[in-house]
Amino acid sequence: MSKMTALNLATKRDVVVIGCSAGGVDTLPKLLAPLPPDLPASVCIVQHLGATETSQLPAILARAAQLPVKWAEQGAPVEKGHIYVAPPNSHLLIVGEHLMLSGGPRENHSRPSIDKLFRSAAAECGSRTIGVLLTGMLDDGVAGLRAIQQAGGLTIVQDPEDADFPELPSRAVSAMTADRVAPVLGIASALAAWVGRDIDPIEVPKQIGVEARIDRIGVVDPATLGGLGPQSPVSCPDCHGPTWLIGDEHARRYRCYLGHVSSARDVLLHESLATEAALWSAVRALHERAMTLESLAADSDRVGRSQVAEIYAGRAREARSQATLAHKFLTDVVSGLKE
């Protein structure tokens, strides 16, 4: 994005985006309850949900919130004083003055993705945005929160000691200097104080705009990704295609031209699982080799071919020994992968 969007020419902070995963269903009502019914901002929420999950999240939040809460709908206008929740298995994006739902590629193996919502808000709303990252696992949302900060928005992270699941906020605190790190009630107070304040619009960094556009359209020419970073030797965990290395040492990510995005930690987790699966396959193959050789030894012995039977039996013992060693090696490797 080489120029500021029309939305970013507004002069008030009036867009709040919130992301959470594990523990969010209990935390969100505590955050939303104190917000006044005349809050001069729209609120968009991504809570990680299972793809086939039948969720009552808007109803749960509506019981606590003073603002109306609803599932986000395709093409709906972004209105102040309303709370929009990303539906299961759909990314929620802000495009212009409307909401966009997308069944596009997962980011960090998540759909909806916190990063995608945050990045779209950064690209479209810039310094009008306040990003809030709450309790959760892994690091979906960290890169997006940094994008909001780079676009001139304000950032808030739940105090890890206050979070039911501190991993996600801890990763955010390690990756950036947020404008506020606070317990849930402190976040609500900050939102009430910051929303509606005057701002000085700034130009949104080009890379944020390019990534947000890719999030909307999905498949892109690989040359487009070449403008974001170098090609990586690491394959995409989702489609096994080539990836391009983007971000920086604080939030390194891998993006493929189909649209999948994975953080470095997400790639490492996938590689750990793939390594363990490959090793288990090797252990199984050695056990099956031993059983096959034992069967051949027994058959040979039954037909009086004792010398051949002994050869097969020796090979079977060797395979059993190899399987035992491989099993021990696997357990040692798995212990290392978990560290």
C-alpha positions in Angstrom: 0.0 0.0 0.0 1.9 3.1 -1.2 -0.7 5.6 0.0 -3.0 5.9 3.0 -6.4 4.3 2.6 -9.5 6.5 2.8 -10.3 4.9 6.1 -6.9 5.9 7.5 -7.7 9.5 6.8 -10.2 9.5 9.7 -9.0 11.3 12.8 -10.4 9.2 15.7 -9.4 5.9 17.2 -12.6 3.9 16.5 -11.6 0.3 15.5 -10.9 -2.3 18.2 -9.7 -5.8 17.2 -9.4 -8.5 19.8 -7.7 -12.0 19.5 -7.6 -15.0 21.8 -7.5 -18.7 21.7 -7.4 -21.0 24.7 -9.1 -19.4 27.7 -10.8 -16.7 25.6 -14.4 -17.8 26.2 -13.9 -17.1 29.9 -11.8 -14.0 29.4 -13.8 -12.1 26.8 -16.9 -11.5 29.0 -14.7 -10.0 31.7 -13.2 -7.6 29.1 -16.5 -6.7 27.3 -18.7 -6.2 30.4 -17.2 -2.8 31.5 -17.3 -1.3 28.0 -20.0 1.5 27.8 -23.1 1.0 25.6 -22.2 4.2 23.7 -18.6 3.1 22.9 -17.6 5.2 19.8 -15.9 2.3 18.1 -16.5 -1.0 16.4 -15.2 -4.2 18.0 -14.1 -7.3 16.0 -13.2 -10.5 17.7 -11.3 -13.7 16.6 -11.6 -16.5 19.1 -10.1 -19.7 17.8 -12.9 -22.2 17.3 -13.1 -25.8 16.0 -14.0 -26.0 12.3 -17.0 -28.1 13.0 -17.9 -26.6 16.3 -21.4 -25.4 17.0 -20.6 -22.3 19.0 -22.9 -20.0 21.1 -20.1 -17.5 21.6 -22.1 -14.4 20.6 -24.9 -15.4 23.0 -22.4 -16.0 25.7 -20.7 -12.6 25.2 -24.1 -10.8 24.8 -25.0 -11.8 28.3 -22.0 -9.9 29.7 -21.6 -7.0 27.2 -23.6 -3.8 27.1 -23.0 -3.6 23.3 -24.9 -5.7 20.8 -23.0 -8.8 19.8 -23.4 -10.8 16.6 -21.7 -13.2 14.2 -19.8 -11.2 11.6 -21.6 -11.5 8.2 -20.2 -11.2 4.7 -20.3 -7.6 3.4 -21.8 -6.2 6.6 -20.9 -2.5 7.4 -18.5 -1.9 10.2 -20.6 0.1 12.7 -19.6 1.8 15.9 -21.1 0.5 19.1 -21.3 -3.1 17.7 -19.3 -6.3 18.5 -18.6 -8.7 15.6 -17.4 -12.2 16.2 -15.6 -14.3 13.6 -17.7 -17.5 12.8 -16.1 -20.9 13.0 -13.9 -21.9 10.0 -14.0 -18.4 8.5 -11.4 -15.7 8.5 -12.7 -12.2 9.5 -11.2 -9.3 7.6 -11.9 -5.6 7.4 -12.1 -4.3 3.9 -13.0 -0.7 3.3 -15.9 0.0 5.6 -17.2 -3.5 5.5 -16.5 -7.0 6.9 -15.3 -9.8 4.7 -15.5 -13.5 5.6 -13.1 -15.9 3.9 -12.6 -19.7 3.8 -9.1 -19.1 2.5 -5.9 -20.8 3.5 -5.2 -21.2 7.2 -2.7 -19.1 9.0 -0.8 -20.8 11.8 -3.1 -23.7 11.1 -6.0 -21.5 12.3 -9.2 -20.4 10.6 -10.2 -17.8 11.8 -6.8 -16.4 12.2 -6.0 -13.6 14.6 -3.1 -12.4 12.5 -5.3 -12.0 9.4 -7.9 -9.8 11.3 -5.2 -7.7 12.8 -3.3 -7.3 9.6 -6.4 -6.2 7.7 -7.2 -3.7 10.4 -3.6 -2.3 10.2 -3.8 -2.0 6.4 -7.3 -0.5 6.2 -7.6 1.5 9.4 -4.0 2.2 10.3 -3.7 4.5 13.4 -7.4 4.3 14.0 -6.9 0.8 15.3 -6.4 -0.6 18.8 -5.3 -4.2 18.9 -5.8 -6.4 21.9 -4.2 -9.9 22.4 -5.4 -12.1 25.2 -4.9 -15.5 26.6 -4.0 -18.4 24.3 -1.5 -20.9 23.1 1.3 -20.7 20.4 1.7 -17.3 18.6 -1.2 -16.5 16.2 -1.8 -12.8 16.6 1.8 -11.7 17.5 2.8 -10.8 13.9 -0.6 -9.1 13.4 -0.3 -7.0 16.6 3.1 -5.8 15.5 1.6 -4.8 12.1 -1.0 -2.7 14.0 1.8 -1.0 15.9 3.8 -0.4 12.7 0.8 1.2 11.1 0.4 3.7 13.9 -2.2 1.8 16.0 -2.1 1.2 19.7 -1.4 -2.3 21.1 -2.5 -4.0 24.3 -1.4 -7.4 25.6 -3.0 -9.2 28.5 -0.5 -9.6 31.4 0.7 -13.2 31.1 0.3 -13.6 34.9 -3.4 -12.7 34.5 -4.0 -15.0 31.6 -5.5 -18.5 31.9 -3.1 -19.6 29.2 0.0 -17.3 29.3 1.9 -18.6 26.3 0.4 -16.4 23.6 0.6 -13.1 25.6 4.1 -14.1 26.7 5.2 -14.5 23.1 3.8 -11.1 22.3 5.6 -9.4 25.2 8.8 -11.0 24.0 8.4 -10.0 20.4 7.4 -6.3 20.9 7.0 -3.4 23.3 3.2 -3.1 23.5 1.6 0.2 24.5 0.0 -1.5 27.5 0.5 -4.8 29.3 -2.4 -5.2 31.8 -4.8 -7.6 33.4 -8.3 -7.8 31.8 -9.9 -5.1 33.8 -7.0 -2.8 33.1 -7.4 -3.5 29.4 -11.1 -2.5 29.6 -10.1 0.8 31.3 -7.5 1.5 28.6 -10.0 0.9 25.8 -12.6 3.2 27.3 -9.9 5.9 27.7 -8.3 5.5 24.3 -11.3 5.0 22.0 -12.5 8.2 20.4 -9.2 10.1 20.9 -7.8 12.3 18.1 -5.1 10.8 16.0 -2.6 11.8 13.4 -2.9 9.4 10.4 0.3 8.0 9.1 1.2 6.1 6.0 0.8 2.3 6.4 4.0 0.4 5.5 3.8 -1.1 2.0 4.4 -4.7 3.1 1.4 -4.7 5.4 -0.8 -3.6 2.6 0.6 -6.2 0.2 0.1 -9.0 2.7 -3.5 -7.8 3.5 -4.3 -7.9 -0.2 -2.9 -11.4 -0.5 -5.1 -12.4 2.4 -8.1 -11.2 0.4 -7.3 -12.8 -2.9 -5.5 -16.0 -1.9 -3.3 -17.5 -4.7 -0.7 -15.0 -6.0 2.2 -15.0 -8.4 5.4 -16.2 -6.6 7.1 -13.0 -7.8 4.8 -11.1 -5.5 6.1 -13.0 -2.5 9.7 -12.3 -3.7 9.0 -8.7 -3.0 8.3 -9.5 0.7 11.3 -11.7 1.4 13.7 -14.4 0.1 12.5 -17.9 -0.9 13.1 -20.4 1.9 14.2 -24.0 1.7 11.5 -24.9 4.2 8.3 -26.4 2.6 4.8 -25.2 3.6 3.4 -27.4 6.5 0.0 -27.3 4.9 0.5 -27.9 1.2 4.2 -28.8 1.1 4.9 -26.2 -1.6 7.7 -23.6 -1.5 7.7 -20.8 1.0 9.1 -17.3 1.3 10.6 -16.0 4.5 9.0 -12.8 5.7 8.9 -10.7 8.9 12.0 -10.2 11.1 13.8 -11.8 14.0 11.0 -10.9 16.3 8.2 -12.5 14.3 9.6 -14.7 11.5 7.0 -16.3 9.2 6.8 -18.5 6.2 4.3 -17.8 3.4 3.5 -19.9 0.4 1.9 -18.6 -2.9 -1.3 -20.4 -2.2 -1.8 -18.3 0.9 -0.8 -20.4 3.9 1.2 -18.7 6.5 3.1 -20.2 9.4 5.2 -18.7 12.2 8.7 -20.1 12.7 7.5 -21.8 15.9 4.5 -23.3 14.0 6.9 -24.7 11.3 9.1 -26.1 14.1 6.1 -27.9 15.7 5.1 -29.4 12.4 8.6 -30.6 11.7 8.8 -32.1 15.1 5.6 -34.0 14.5 6.8 -35.1 11.1 10.1 -36.3 12.5 8.4 -38.3 15.2 6.0 -39.9 12.6 8.9 -40.8 10.3 10.8 -42.4 13.2 7.7 -44.4 14.3 7.3 -45.6 10.7 10.9 -46.8 10.8 10.4 -48.6 14.2 7.2 -50.3 12.8 9.1 -51.4 9.6 11.8 -53.0 11.7 9.3 -54.9 13.9 7.4 -56.1 10.8 10.7 -57.2 9.2 11.5 -59.2 12.4 8.0 -60.8 12.4 8.3 -61.7 8.7 11.8 -63.3 9.2 10.5 -65.2 12.2 7.7 -66.6 10.1 10.1 -67.6 7.3 12.3 -69.3 9.9 9.4 -71.3 11.3 8.3 -72.3 7.8 11.8 -73.4 6.9 12.1 -75.4 10.1 8.8 -77.2 9.5 10.0 -78.4 6.1 13.3 -79.6 7.5 15.5 -76.8 6.2 17.2 -76.2 9.5 20.2 -74.3 8.2 18.0 -71.9 6.3 15.7 -71.6 9.3 18.7 -70.6 11.5 19.7 -67.9 8.9 16.3 -66.4 9.0 16.1 -66.7 12.8 19.5 -64.8 13.1 18.2 -62.1 10.8 15.1 -61.8 12.9 17.1 -61.4 16.1 19.1 -58.7 14.4 15.9 -56.9 13.3 14.5 -57.1 16.8 17.7 -55.6 18.2 17.6 -52.9 15.6 14.0 -52.2 16.4 14.8 -51.9 20.2 17.7 -49.5 19.4 15.5 -47.5 17.1 12.7 -47.3 19.7 15.2 -46.0 22.3 16.6 -43.5 19.8 13.0 -42.3 19.0 12.1 -41.7 22.6 15.4 -39.7 23.1 14.7 -37.6 20.0 11.1 -37.0 21.0 12.3 -35.8 24.4 14.6 -33.4 22.7 11.8 -32.1 20.4 9.7 -31.2 23.4 12.5 -29.1 25.0 
